[in-house]
Amino acid sequence: MKTILKYGSILIFCTLLGACAPKEDAAELYHREAPLQADITMPDNFSGHDPIKIQITQDNKKVADADYVHVEIWKGDGSFHDDMEEADNAGDGVYTFHKNLSEDGLYYIKVHAANNGSAIMPTLPFAVGKLSKADVEALNDQAPAESEEHSQHH
């Protein structure tokens, strides 16, 4: 009797455990987010006359009408910080922004963009005119350090 109870318990346990197996299509049931991407193109020799172009894509498709695309610019030494302004929709997923900057130096542009629940804020440094020694050092401090450890996985 004890043997039948023992094997019966094992059989019931295995049946219950088998019912807990995940479905093969379980991953399809969850929402997959398509991250938003922004490609910022600065004009050569930035003077402020040519527009800054921002290409917004999501799921490898151009975003022609993003929820918002705002631009914020500041100078690296802290002497200038412009409030966030809306970029112009130039069509075909391209947004443009004009800004006249008269002082030479290191500046940063941050794009605030959102579409379909995905938001990004990429930041890009850029130069206006000639950079000072302090500006060059600031850029070098931001460069990613090379890893001294070169491990290989087999």
Stockholm file with secondary structure:
# STOCKHOLM 1.0

chainA/1-154         MKTILKYGSILIFCTLLGACAPKEDAAELYHREAPLQADITMPDNFSGHDPIKIQITQDNKKVADADYVHVEIWKGDGSFHDDMEEADNAGDGVYTFHKNLSEDGLYYIKVHAANNGSAIMPTLPFAVGKLSKADVEALNDQAPAESEEHSQHH
#=GR chainA/1-154 SS CHHHHHHHHHHHHHHHHHHTCCCTTGGGGSCCCCCEEEEEECCSSCCSSSCEEEEEEETTEECSSCSEEEEEEEETTSSCBCCCEECEEEETTEEEECCCCCSCEEEEEEEEEEETTEEECCEEEEEESCCCHHHHHHHHHHSCCCCSCCCCCC
#=GC SS_cons         CHHHHHHHHHHHHHHHHHHTCCCTTGGGGSCCCCCEEEEEECCSSCCSSSCEEEEEEETTEECSSCSEEEEEEEETTSSCBCCCEECEEEETTEEEECCCCCSCEEEEEEEEEEETTEEECCEEEEEESCCCHHHHHHHHHHSCCCCSCCCCCC
//
